[in-house]
Amino acid sequence: MHTLDQLTAGQRATVTGIAGAGPVRRRIMDMGVVKGVEVEMVKASPLGDPVEYRVRGYSLSLRKSEARLIKIEV
């Protein structure tokens, strides 16, 4: 199983699910990260956290702890 935090710059993947429960899961889904959507890792900040992703044509920054909850298929 792969998770979103494992992508490298320029790599694309498709979301297969979101782990976790409660407000964090809901927040991720409200930002447009849902099953079947394509996500591209754009770049990481100088210290590696947060990471910028391209989702549905917009830029989204997530902490690695949040990205670890998102299951993907490369």
mmCIF file of the N, C-alpha and C atoms, coordinates in Angstrom:
data_MODEL
# 
_entry.id   MODEL 
# 
loop_
_atom_site.group_PDB 
_atom_site.id 
_atom_site.type_symbol 
_atom_site.label_atom_id 
_atom_site.label_alt_id 
_atom_site.label_comp_id 
_atom_site.label_asym_id 
_atom_site.label_entity_id 
_atom_site.label_seq_id 
_atom_site.pdbx_PDB_ins_code 
_atom_site.Cartn_x 
_atom_site.Cartn_y 
_atom_site.Cartn_z 
_atom_site.occupancy 
_atom_site.B_iso_or_equiv 
_atom_site.pdbx_formal_charge 
_atom_site.auth_seq_id 
_atom_site.auth_comp_id 
_atom_site.auth_asym_id 
_atom_site.auth_atom_id 
_atom_site.pdbx_PDB_model_num 
ATOM 1   N N  . MET A 1 1  ? 0.846   -1.182 0.000   1.00 0.00 ? 1  MET A N  1 
ATOM 2   C CA . MET A 1 1  ? 0.000   0.000  0.000   1.00 0.00 ? 1  MET A CA 1 
ATOM 3   C C  . MET A 1 1  ? 0.892   1.246  0.000   1.00 0.00 ? 1  MET A C  1 
ATOM 4   N N  . HIS A 1 2  ? 0.589   2.170  -0.890  1.00 0.00 ? 2  HIS A N  1 
ATOM 5   C CA . HIS A 1 2  ? 1.320   3.428  -0.969  1.00 0.00 ? 2  HIS A CA 1 
ATOM 6   C C  . HIS A 1 2  ? 0.467   4.539  -0.379  1.00 0.00 ? 2  HIS A C  1 
ATOM 7   N N  . THR A 1 3  ? 1.144   5.553  0.138   1.00 0.00 ? 3  THR A N  1 
ATOM 8   C CA . THR A 1 3  ? 0.437   6.722  0.644   1.00 0.00 ? 3  THR A CA 1 
ATOM 9   C C  . THR A 1 3  ? 1.002   7.978  -0.018  1.00 0.00 ? 3  THR A C  1 
ATOM 10  N N  . LEU A 1 4  ? 0.247   9.050  0.019   1.00 0.00 ? 4  LEU A N  1 
ATOM 11  C CA . LEU A 1 4  ? 0.587   10.277 -0.686  1.00 0.00 ? 4  LEU A CA 1 
ATOM 12  C C  . LEU A 1 4  ? 1.936   10.850 -0.260  1.00 0.00 ? 4  LEU A C  1 
ATOM 13  N N  . ASP A 1 5  ? 2.328   10.678 0.977   1.00 0.00 ? 5  ASP A N  1 
ATOM 14  C CA . ASP A 1 5  ? 3.602   11.234 1.446   1.00 0.00 ? 5  ASP A CA 1 
ATOM 15  C C  . ASP A 1 5  ? 4.815   10.566 0.802   1.00 0.00 ? 5  ASP A C  1 
ATOM 16  N N  . GLN A 1 6  ? 4.632   9.451  0.085   1.00 0.00 ? 6  GLN A N  1 
ATOM 17  C CA . GLN A 1 6  ? 5.737   8.728  -0.538  1.00 0.00 ? 6  GLN A CA 1 
ATOM 18  C C  . GLN A 1 6  ? 6.053   9.209  -1.952  1.00 0.00 ? 6  GLN A C  1 
ATOM 19  N N  . LEU A 1 7  ? 5.243   10.106 -2.506  1.00 0.00 ? 7  LEU A N  1 
ATOM 20  C CA . LEU A 1 7  ? 5.491   10.610 -3.858  1.00 0.00 ? 7  LEU A CA 1 
ATOM 21  C C  . LEU A 1 7  ? 6.710   11.519 -3.884  1.00 0.00 ? 7  LEU A C  1 
ATOM 22  N N  . THR A 1 8  ? 7.385   11.549 -5.046  1.00 0.00 ? 8  THR A N  1 
ATOM 23  C CA . THR A 1 8  ? 8.486   12.472 -5.252  1.00 0.00 ? 8  THR A CA 1 
ATOM 24  C C  . THR A 1 8  ? 8.029   13.553 -6.229  1.00 0.00 ? 8  THR A C  1 
ATOM 25  N N  . ALA A 1 9  ? 8.783   14.653 -6.325  1.00 0.00 ? 9  ALA A N  1 
ATOM 26  C CA . ALA A 1 9  ? 8.401   15.787 -7.171  1.00 0.00 ? 9  ALA A CA 1 
ATOM 27  C C  . ALA A 1 9  ? 8.137   15.347 -8.606  1.00 0.00 ? 9  ALA A C  1 
ATOM 28  N N  . GLY A 1 10 ? 6.986   15.754 -9.139  1.00 0.00 ? 10 GLY A N  1 
ATOM 29  C CA . GLY A 1 10 ? 6.604   15.435 -10.506 1.00 0.00 ? 10 GLY A CA 1 
ATOM 30  C C  . GLY A 1 10 ? 5.833   14.138 -10.663 1.00 0.00 ? 10 GLY A C  1 
ATOM 31  N N  . GLN A 1 11 ? 5.797   13.324 -9.639  1.00 0.00 ? 11 GLN A N  1 
ATOM 32  C CA . GLN A 1 11 ? 5.089   12.040 -9.701  1.00 0.00 ? 11 GLN A CA 1 
ATOM 33  C C  . GLN A 1 11 ? 3.592   12.252 -9.527  1.00 0.00 ? 11 GLN A C  1 
ATOM 34  N N  . ARG A 1 12 ? 2.814   11.444 -10.261 1.00 0.00 ? 12 ARG A N  1 
ATOM 35  C CA . ARG A 1 12 ? 1.351   11.509 -10.173 1.00 0.00 ? 12 ARG A CA 1 
ATOM 36  C C  . ARG A 1 12 ? 0.807   10.188 -9.657  1.00 0.00 ? 12 ARG A C  1 
ATOM 37  N N  . ALA A 1 13 ? -0.353  10.270 -9.026  1.00 0.00 ? 13 ALA A N  1 
ATOM 38  C CA . ALA A 1 13 ? -1.002  9.074  -8.492  1.00 0.00 ? 13 ALA A CA 1 
ATOM 39  C C  . ALA A 1 13 ? -2.498  9.311  -8.414  1.00 0.00 ? 13 ALA A C  1 
ATOM 40  N N  . THR A 1 14 ? -3.246  8.225  -8.274  1.00 0.00 ? 14 THR A N  1 
ATOM 41  C CA . THR A 1 14 ? -4.694  8.294  -8.126  1.00 0.00 ? 14 THR A CA 1 
ATOM 42  C C  . THR A 1 14 ? -5.056  7.903  -6.698  1.00 0.00 ? 14 THR A C  1 
ATOM 43  N N  . VAL A 1 15 ? -5.924  8.678  -6.085  1.00 0.00 ? 15 VAL A N  1 
ATOM 44  C CA . VAL A 1 15 ? -6.362  8.406  -4.712  1.00 0.00 ? 15 VAL A CA 1 
ATOM 45  C C  . VAL A 1 15 ? -7.262  7.174  -4.718  1.00 0.00 ? 15 VAL A C  1 
ATOM 46  N N  . THR A 1 16 ? -6.968  6.219  -3.823  1.00 0.00 ? 16 THR A N  1 
ATOM 47  C CA . THR A 1 16 ? -7.789  5.014  -3.705  1.00 0.00 ? 16 THR A CA 1 
ATOM 48  C C  . THR A 1 16 ? -8.595  4.981  -2.407  1.00 0.00 ? 16 THR A C  1 
ATOM 49  N N  . GLY A 1 17 ? -8.265  5.871  -1.475  1.00 0.00 ? 17 GLY A N  1 
ATOM 50  C CA . GLY A 1 17 ? -9.012  5.922  -0.224  1.00 0.00 ? 17 GLY A CA 1 
ATOM 51  C C  . GLY A 1 17 ? -8.356  6.853  0.776   1.00 0.00 ? 17 GLY A C  1 
ATOM 52  N N  . ILE A 1 18 ? -9.076  7.139  1.844   1.00 0.00 ? 18 ILE A N  1 
ATOM 53  C CA . ILE A 1 18 ? -8.572  8.001  2.905   1.00 0.00 ? 18 ILE A CA 1 
ATOM 54  C C  . ILE A 1 18 ? -8.776  7.288  4.233   1.00 0.00 ? 18 ILE A C  1 
ATOM 55  N N  . ALA A 1 19 ? -7.686  7.100  4.960   1.00 0.00 ? 19 ALA A N  1 
ATOM 56  C CA . ALA A 1 19 ? -7.749  6.456  6.272   1.00 0.00 ? 19 ALA A CA 1 
ATOM 57  C C  . ALA A 1 19 ? -8.148  7.491  7.324   1.00 0.00 ? 19 ALA A C  1 
ATOM 58  N N  . GLY A 1 20 ? -8.306  7.036  8.529   1.00 0.00 ? 20 GLY A N  1 
ATOM 59  C CA . GLY A 1 20 ? -8.638  7.946  9.608   1.00 0.00 ? 20 GLY A CA 1 
ATOM 60  C C  . GLY A 1 20 ? -10.127 8.203  9.687   1.00 0.00 ? 20 GLY A C  1 
ATOM 61  N N  . ALA A 1 21 ? -10.492 9.029  10.642  1.00 0.00 ? 21 ALA A N  1 
ATOM 62  C CA . ALA A 1 21 ? -11.900 9.342  10.844  1.00 0.00 ? 21 ALA A CA 1 
ATOM 63  C C  . ALA A 1 21 ? -12.014 10.739 11.431  1.00 0.00 ? 21 ALA A C  1 
ATOM 64  N N  . GLY A 1 22 ? -13.225 11.206 11.492  1.00 0.00 ? 22 GLY A N  1 
ATOM 65  C CA . GLY A 1 22 ? -13.501 12.478 12.138  1.00 0.00 ? 22 GLY A CA 1 
ATOM 66  C C  . GLY A 1 22 ? -13.154 13.696 11.315  1.00 0.00 ? 22 GLY A C  1 
ATOM 67  N N  . PRO A 1 23 ? -12.829 14.795 11.997  1.00 0.00 ? 23 PRO A N  1 
ATOM 68  C CA . PRO A 1 23 ? -12.650 16.079 11.326  1.00 0.00 ? 23 PRO A CA 1 
ATOM 69  C C  . PRO A 1 23 ? -11.478 16.132 10.348  1.00 0.00 ? 23 PRO A C  1 
ATOM 70  N N  . VAL A 1 24 ? -10.401 15.407 10.615  1.00 0.00 ? 24 VAL A N  1 
ATOM 71  C CA . VAL A 1 24 ? -9.254  15.428 9.700   1.00 0.00 ? 24 VAL A CA 1 
ATOM 72  C C  . VAL A 1 24 ? -9.633  14.801 8.366   1.00 0.00 ? 24 VAL A C  1 
ATOM 73  N N  . ARG A 1 25 ? -10.290 13.663 8.401   1.00 0.00 ? 25 ARG A N  1 
ATOM 74  C CA . ARG A 1 25 ? -10.735 12.989 7.172   1.00 0.00 ? 25 ARG A CA 1 
ATOM 75  C C  . ARG A 1 25 ? -11.723 13.871 6.399   1.00 0.00 ? 25 ARG A C  1 
ATOM 76  N N  . ARG A 1 26 ? -12.657 14.459 7.097   1.00 0.00 ? 26 ARG A N  1 
ATOM 77  C CA . ARG A 1 26 ? -13.658 15.329 6.470   1.00 0.00 ? 26 ARG A CA 1 
ATOM 78  C C  . ARG A 1 26 ? -12.983 16.535 5.821   1.00 0.00 ? 26 ARG A C  1 
ATOM 79  N N  . ARG A 1 27 ? -11.994 17.130 6.503   1.00 0.00 ? 27 ARG A N  1 
ATOM 80  C CA . ARG A 1 27 ? -11.284 18.298 5.988   1.00 0.00 ? 27 ARG A CA 1 
ATOM 81  C C  . ARG A 1 27 ? -10.555 17.953 4.693   1.00 0.00 ? 27 ARG A C  1 
ATOM 82  N N  . ILE A 1 28 ? -9.888  16.808 4.671   1.00 0.00 ? 28 ILE A N  1 
ATOM 83  C CA . ILE A 1 28 ? -9.172  16.363 3.465   1.00 0.00 ? 28 ILE A CA 1 
ATOM 84  C C  . ILE A 1 28 ? -10.158 16.183 2.315   1.00 0.00 ? 28 ILE A C  1 
ATOM 85  N N  . MET A 1 29 ? -11.282 15.563 2.573   1.00 0.00 ? 29 MET A N  1 
ATOM 86  C CA . MET A 1 29 ? -12.290 15.354 1.529   1.00 0.00 ? 29 MET A CA 1 
ATOM 87  C C  . MET A 1 29 ? -12.898 16.680 1.071   1.00 0.00 ? 29 MET A C  1 
ATOM 88  N N  . ASP A 1 30 ? -13.108 17.618 1.987   1.00 0.00 ? 30 ASP A N  1 
ATOM 89  C CA . ASP A 1 30 ? -13.657 18.924 1.635   1.00 0.00 ? 30 ASP A CA 1 
ATOM 90  C C  . ASP A 1 30 ? -12.718 19.710 0.719   1.00 0.00 ? 30 ASP A C  1 
ATOM 91  N N  . MET A 1 31 ? -11.416 19.409 0.784   1.00 0.00 ? 31 MET A N  1 
ATOM 92  C CA . MET A 1 31 ? -10.436 20.077 -0.077  1.00 0.00 ? 31 MET A CA 1 
ATOM 93  C C  . MET A 1 31 ? -10.373 19.445 -1.467  1.00 0.00 ? 31 MET A C  1 
ATOM 94  N N  . GLY A 1 32 ? -11.209 18.447 -1.732  1.00 0.00 ? 32 GLY A N  1 
ATOM 95  C CA . GLY A 1 32 ? -11.268 17.844 -3.058  1.00 0.00 ? 32 GLY A CA 1 
ATOM 96  C C  . GLY A 1 32 ? -10.474 16.571 -3.224  1.00 0.00 ? 32 GLY A C  1 
ATOM 97  N N  . VAL A 1 33 ? -9.858  16.101 -2.168  1.00 0.00 ? 33 VAL A N  1 
ATOM 98  C CA . VAL A 1 33 ? -9.091  14.857 -2.240  1.00 0.00 ? 33 VAL A CA 1 
ATOM 99  C C  . VAL A 1 33 ? -10.039 13.701 -1.902  1.00 0.00 ? 33 VAL A C  1 
ATOM 100 N N  . VAL A 1 34 ? -10.569 13.098 -2.947  1.00 0.00 ? 34 VAL A N  1 
ATOM 101 C CA . VAL A 1 34 ? -11.504 11.991 -2.789  1.00 0.00 ? 34 VAL A CA 1 
ATOM 102 C C  . VAL A 1 34 ? -11.071 10.835 -3.688  1.00 0.00 ? 34 VAL A C  1 
ATOM 103 N N  . LYS A 1 35 ? -11.660 9.688  -3.478  1.00 0.00 ? 35 LYS A N  1 
ATOM 104 C CA . LYS A 1 35 ? -11.329 8.492  -4.253  1.00 0.00 ? 35 LYS A CA 1 
ATOM 105 C C  . LYS A 1 35 ? -11.482 8.762  -5.756  1.00 0.00 ? 35 LYS A C  1 
ATOM 106 N N  . GLY A 1 36 ? -10.461 8.370  -6.521  1.00 0.00 ? 36 GLY A N  1 
ATOM 107 C CA . GLY A 1 36 ? -10.498 8.495  -7.967  1.00 0.00 ? 36 GLY A CA 1 
ATOM 108 C C  . GLY A 1 36 ? -9.865  9.753  -8.530  1.00 0.00 ? 36 GLY A C  1 
ATOM 109 N N  . VAL A 1 37 ? -9.550  10.732 -7.701  1.00 0.00 ? 37 VAL A N  1 
ATOM 110 C CA . VAL A 1 37 ? -8.965  11.984 -8.187  1.00 0.00 ? 37 VAL A CA 1 
ATOM 111 C C  . VAL A 1 37 ? -7.448  11.812 -8.366  1.00 0.00 ? 37 VAL A C  1 
ATOM 112 N N  . GLU A 1 38 ? -6.900  12.489 -9.400  1.00 0.00 ? 38 GLU A N  1 
ATOM 113 C CA . GLU A 1 38 ? -5.459  12.427 -9.642  1.00 0.00 ? 38 GLU A CA 1 
ATOM 114 C C  . GLU A 1 38 ? -4.753  13.535 -8.868  1.00 0.00 ? 38 GLU A C  1 
ATOM 115 N N  . VAL A 1 39 ? -3.613  13.185 -8.251  1.00 0.00 ? 39 VAL A N  1 
ATOM 116 C CA . VAL A 1 39 ? -2.831  14.115 -7.449  1.00 0.00 ? 39 VAL A CA 1 
ATOM 117 C C  . VAL A 1 39 ? -1.393  14.100 -7.956  1.00 0.00 ? 39 VAL A C  1 
ATOM 118 N N  . GLU A 1 40 ? -0.787  15.277 -8.055  1.00 0.00 ? 40 GLU A N  1 
ATOM 119 C CA . GLU A 1 40 ? 0.620   15.375 -8.455  1.00 0.00 ? 40 GLU A CA 1 
ATOM 120 C C  . GLU A 1 40 ? 1.397   16.068 -7.347  1.00 0.00 ? 40 GLU A C  1 
ATOM 121 N N  . MET A 1 41 ? 2.538   15.490 -6.983  1.00 0.00 ? 41 MET A N  1 
ATOM 122 C CA . MET A 1 41 ? 3.409   16.120 -5.992  1.00 0.00 ? 41 MET A CA 1 
ATOM 123 C C  . MET A 1 41 ? 4.219   17.186 -6.716  1.00 0.00 ? 41 MET A C  1 
ATOM 124 N N  . VAL A 1 42 ? 4.125   18.439 -6.272  1.00 0.00 ? 42 VAL A N  1 
ATOM 125 C CA . VAL A 1 42 ? 4.809   19.550 -6.926  1.00 0.00 ? 42 VAL A CA 1 
ATOM 126 C C  . VAL A 1 42 ? 6.176   19.779 -6.293  1.00 0.00 ? 42 VAL A C  1 
ATOM 127 N N  . LYS A 1 43 ? 6.188   20.065 -4.994  1.00 0.00 ? 43 LYS A N  1 
ATOM 128 C CA . LYS A 1 43 ? 7.457   20.301 -4.298  1.00 0.00 ? 43 LYS A CA 1 
ATOM 129 C C  . LYS A 1 43 ? 7.244   20.273 -2.792  1.00 0.00 ? 43 LYS A C  1 
ATOM 130 N N  . ALA A 1 44 ? 8.348   20.089 -2.090  1.00 0.00 ? 44 ALA A N  1 
ATOM 131 C CA . ALA A 1 44 ? 8.321   20.126 -0.631  1.00 0.00 ? 44 ALA A CA 1 
ATOM 132 C C  . ALA A 1 44 ? 8.953   21.435 -0.175  1.00 0.00 ? 44 ALA A C  1 
ATOM 133 N N  . SER A 1 45 ? 8.591   21.890 0.995   1.00 0.00 ? 45 SER A N  1 
ATOM 134 C CA . SER A 1 45 ? 9.206   23.097 1.549   1.00 0.00 ? 45 SER A CA 1 
ATOM 135 C C  . SER A 1 45 ? 10.673  22.783 1.883   1.00 0.00 ? 45 SER A C  1 
ATOM 136 N N  . PRO A 1 46 ? 11.481  23.793 2.129   1.00 0.00 ? 46 PRO A N  1 
ATOM 137 C CA . PRO A 1 46 ? 12.905  23.556 2.405   1.00 0.00 ? 46 PRO A CA 1 
ATOM 138 C C  . PRO A 1 46 ? 13.176  22.555 3.533   1.00 0.00 ? 46 PRO A C  1 
ATOM 139 N N  . LEU A 1 47 ? 12.341  22.519 4.533   1.00 0.00 ? 47 LEU A N  1 
ATOM 140 C CA . LEU A 1 47 ? 12.536  21.567 5.627   1.00 0.00 ? 47 LEU A CA 1 
ATOM 141 C C  . LEU A 1 47 ? 11.753  20.266 5.420   1.00 0.00 ? 47 LEU A C  1 
ATOM 142 N N  . GLY A 1 48 ? 11.061  20.156 4.279   1.00 0.00 ? 48 GLY A N  1 
ATOM 143 C CA . GLY A 1 48 ? 10.363  18.916 3.941   1.00 0.00 ? 48 GLY A CA 1 
ATOM 144 C C  . GLY A 1 48 ? 8.909   18.823 4.365   1.00 0.00 ? 48 GLY A C  1 
ATOM 145 N N  . ASP A 1 49 ? 8.428   19.785 5.119   1.00 0.00 ? 49 ASP A N  1 
ATOM 146 C CA . ASP A 1 49 ? 7.046   19.737 5.580   1.00 0.00 ? 49 ASP A CA 1 
ATOM 147 C C  . ASP A 1 49 ? 6.528   21.164 5.724   1.00 0.00 ? 49 ASP A C  1 
ATOM 148 N N  . PRO A 1 50 ? 5.466   21.598 5.121   1.00 0.00 ? 50 PRO A N  1 
ATOM 149 C CA . PRO A 1 50 ? 4.485   20.837 4.343   1.00 0.00 ? 50 PRO A CA 1 
ATOM 150 C C  . PRO A 1 50 ? 4.943   20.585 2.905   1.00 0.00 ? 50 PRO A C  1 
ATOM 151 N N  . VAL A 1 51 ? 4.086   19.860 2.181   1.00 0.00 ? 51 VAL A N  1 
ATOM 152 C CA . VAL A 1 51 ? 4.355   19.493 0.792   1.00 0.00 ? 51 VAL A CA 1 
ATOM 153 C C  . VAL A 1 51 ? 3.234   20.054 -0.080  1.00 0.00 ? 51 VAL A C  1 
ATOM 154 N N  . GLU A 1 52 ? 3.610   20.557 -1.254  1.00 0.00 ? 52 GLU A N  1 
ATOM 155 C CA . GLU A 1 52 ? 2.621   21.117 -2.181  1.00 0.00 ? 52 GLU A CA 1 
ATOM 156 C C  . GLU A 1 52 ? 2.206   20.059 -3.201  1.00 0.00 ? 52 GLU A C  1 
ATOM 157 N N  . TYR A 1 53 ? 0.903   19.908 -3.371  1.00 0.00 ? 53 TYR A N  1 
ATOM 158 C CA . TYR A 1 53 ? 0.332   18.972 -4.342  1.00 0.00 ? 53 TYR A CA 1 
ATOM 159 C C  . TYR A 1 53 ? -0.581  19.728 -5.292  1.00 0.00 ? 53 TYR A C  1 
ATOM 160 N N  . ARG A 1 54 ? -0.736  19.221 -6.499  1.00 0.00 ? 54 ARG A N  1 
ATOM 161 C CA . ARG A 1 54 ? -1.686  19.783 -7.468  1.00 0.00 ? 54 ARG A CA 1 
ATOM 162 C C  . ARG A 1 54 ? -2.871  18.825 -7.501  1.00 0.00 ? 54 ARG A C  1 
ATOM 163 N N  . VAL A 1 55 ? -4.054  19.350 -7.171  1.00 0.00 ? 55 VAL A N  1 
ATOM 164 C CA . VAL A 1 55 ? -5.283  18.563 -7.117  1.00 0.00 ? 55 VAL A CA 1 
ATOM 165 C C  . VAL A 1 55 ? -6.373  19.325 -7.850  1.00 0.00 ? 55 VAL A C  1 
ATOM 166 N N  . ARG A 1 56 ? -6.967  18.720 -8.855  1.00 0.00 ? 56 ARG A N  1 
ATOM 167 C CA . ARG A 1 56 ? -8.076  19.346 -9.593  1.00 0.00 ? 56 ARG A CA 1 
ATOM 168 C C  . ARG A 1 56 ? -7.751  20.749 -10.096 1.00 0.00 ? 56 ARG A C  1 
ATOM 169 N N  . GLY A 1 57 ? -6.479  20.963 -10.486 1.00 0.00 ? 57 GLY A N  1 
ATOM 170 C CA . GLY A 1 57 ? -6.079  22.236 -11.058 1.00 0.00 ? 57 GLY A CA 1 
ATOM 171 C C  . GLY A 1 57 ? -5.687  23.318 -10.065 1.00 0.00 ? 57 GLY A C  1 
ATOM 172 N N  . TYR A 1 58 ? -5.656  23.023 -8.783  1.00 0.00 ? 58 TYR A N  1 
ATOM 173 C CA . TYR A 1 58 ? -5.215  24.018 -7.807  1.00 0.00 ? 58 TYR A CA 1 
ATOM 174 C C  . TYR A 1 58 ? -4.130  23.436 -6.917  1.00 0.00 ? 58 TYR A C  1 
ATOM 175 N N  . SER A 1 59 ? -3.388  24.312 -6.247  1.00 0.00 ? 59 SER A N  1 
ATOM 176 C CA . SER A 1 59 ? -2.305  23.884 -5.360  1.00 0.00 ? 59 SER A CA 1 
ATOM 177 C C  . SER A 1 59 ? -2.842  23.683 -3.951  1.00 0.00 ? 59 SER A C  1 
ATOM 178 N N  . LEU A 1 60 ? -2.402  22.602 -3.336  1.00 0.00 ? 60 LEU A N  1 
ATOM 179 C CA . LEU A 1 60 ? -2.842  22.245 -1.992  1.00 0.00 ? 60 LEU A CA 1 
ATOM 180 C C  . LEU A 1 60 ? -1.619  21.868 -1.178  1.00 0.00 ? 60 LEU A C  1 
ATOM 181 N N  . SER A 1 61 ? -1.452  22.466 -0.017  1.00 0.00 ? 61 SER A N  1 
ATOM 182 C CA . SER A 1 61 ? -0.346  22.117 0.869   1.00 0.00 ? 61 SER A CA 1 
ATOM 183 C C  . SER A 1 61 ? -0.867  21.256 2.004   1.00 0.00 ? 61 SER A C  1 
ATOM 184 N N  . LEU A 1 62 ? -0.191  20.133 2.214   1.00 0.00 ? 62 LEU A N  1 
ATOM 185 C CA . LEU A 1 62 ? -0.562  19.215 3.288   1.00 0.00 ? 62 LEU A CA 1 
ATOM 186 C C  . LEU A 1 62 ? 0.657   18.881 4.132   1.00 0.00 ? 62 LEU A C  1 
ATOM 187 N N  . ARG A 1 63 ? 0.432   18.688 5.406   1.00 0.00 ? 63 ARG A N  1 
ATOM 188 C CA . ARG A 1 63 ? 1.493   18.171 6.266   1.00 0.00 ? 63 ARG A CA 1 
ATOM 189 C C  . ARG A 1 63 ? 1.709   16.702 5.912   1.00 0.00 ? 63 ARG A C  1 
ATOM 190 N N  . LYS A 1 64 ? 2.908   16.212 6.161   1.00 0.00 ? 64 LYS A N  1 
ATOM 191 C CA . LYS A 1 64 ? 3.192   14.806 5.859   1.00 0.00 ? 64 LYS A CA 1 
ATOM 192 C C  . LYS A 1 64 ? 2.293   13.883 6.678   1.00 0.00 ? 64 LYS A C  1 
ATOM 193 N N  . SER A 1 65 ? 1.951   14.281 7.886   1.00 0.00 ? 65 SER A N  1 
ATOM 194 C CA . SER A 1 65 ? 1.072   13.455 8.718   1.00 0.00 ? 65 SER A CA 1 
ATOM 195 C C  . SER A 1 65 ? -0.313  13.324 8.094   1.00 0.00 ? 65 SER A C  1 
ATOM 196 N N  . GLU A 1 66 ? -0.776  14.365 7.415   1.00 0.00 ? 66 GLU A N  1 
ATOM 197 C CA . GLU A 1 66 ? -2.066  14.312 6.719   1.00 0.00 ? 66 GLU A CA 1 
ATOM 198 C C  . GLU A 1 66 ? -1.947  13.503 5.433   1.00 0.00 ? 66 GLU A C  1 
ATOM 199 N N  . ALA A 1 67 ? -0.847  13.712 4.690   1.00 0.00 ? 67 ALA A N  1 
ATOM 200 C CA . ALA A 1 67 ? -0.635  12.986 3.435   1.00 0.00 ? 67 ALA A CA 1 
ATOM 201 C C  . ALA A 1 67 ? -0.507  11.488 3.674   1.00 0.00 ? 67 ALA A C  1 
ATOM 202 N N  . ARG A 1 68 ? -0.031  11.107 4.839   1.00 0.00 ? 68 ARG A N  1 
ATOM 203 C CA . ARG A 1 68 ? 0.127   9.694  5.192   1.00 0.00 ? 68 ARG A CA 1 
ATOM 204 C C  . ARG A 1 68 ? -1.228  8.985  5.306   1.00 0.00 ? 68 ARG A C  1 
ATOM 205 N N  . LEU A 1 69 ? -2.297  9.728  5.487   1.00 0.00 ? 69 LEU A N  1 
ATOM 206 C CA . LEU A 1 69 ? -3.638  9.157  5.604   1.00 0.00 ? 69 LEU A CA 1 
ATOM 207 C C  . LEU A 1 69 ? -4.278  8.846  4.247   1.00 0.00 ? 69 LEU A C  1 
ATOM 208 N N  . ILE A 1 70 ? -3.683  9.387  3.166   1.00 0.00 ? 70 ILE A N  1 
ATOM 209 C CA . ILE A 1 70 ? -4.277  9.268  1.836   1.00 0.00 ? 70 ILE A CA 1 
ATOM 210 C C  . ILE A 1 70 ? -3.631  8.109  1.076   1.00 0.00 ? 70 ILE A C  1 
ATOM 211 N N  . LYS A 1 71 ? -4.427  7.086  0.781   1.00 0.00 ? 71 LYS A N  1 
ATOM 212 C CA . LYS A 1 71 ? -3.940  5.907  0.071   1.00 0.00 ? 71 LYS A CA 1 
ATOM 213 C C  . LYS A 1 71 ? -3.985  6.184  -1.426  1.00 0.00 ? 71 LYS A C  1 
ATOM 214 N N  . ILE A 1 72 ? -2.926  5.747  -2.124  1.00 0.00 ? 72 ILE A N  1 
ATOM 215 C CA . ILE A 1 72 ? -2.827  6.043  -3.554  1.00 0.00 ? 72 ILE A CA 1 
ATOM 216 C C  . ILE A 1 72 ? -2.415  4.804  -4.362  1.00 0.00 ? 72 ILE A C  1 
ATOM 217 N N  . GLU A 1 73 ? -2.609  4.931  -5.677  1.00 0.00 ? 73 GLU A N  1 
ATOM 218 C CA . GLU A 1 73 ? -2.121  3.952  -6.643  1.00 0.00 ? 73 GLU A CA 1 
ATOM 219 C C  . GLU A 1 73 ? -1.293  4.731  -7.652  1.00 0.00 ? 73 GLU A C  1 
ATOM 220 N N  . VAL A 1 74 ? -0.015  4.366  -7.757  1.00 0.00 ? 74 VAL A N  1 
ATOM 221 C CA . VAL A 1 74 ? 0.893   5.093  -8.655  1.00 0.00 ? 74 VAL A CA 1 
ATOM 222 C C  . VAL A 1 74 ? 0.709   4.632  -10.075 1.00 0.00 ? 74 VAL A C  1 
# 
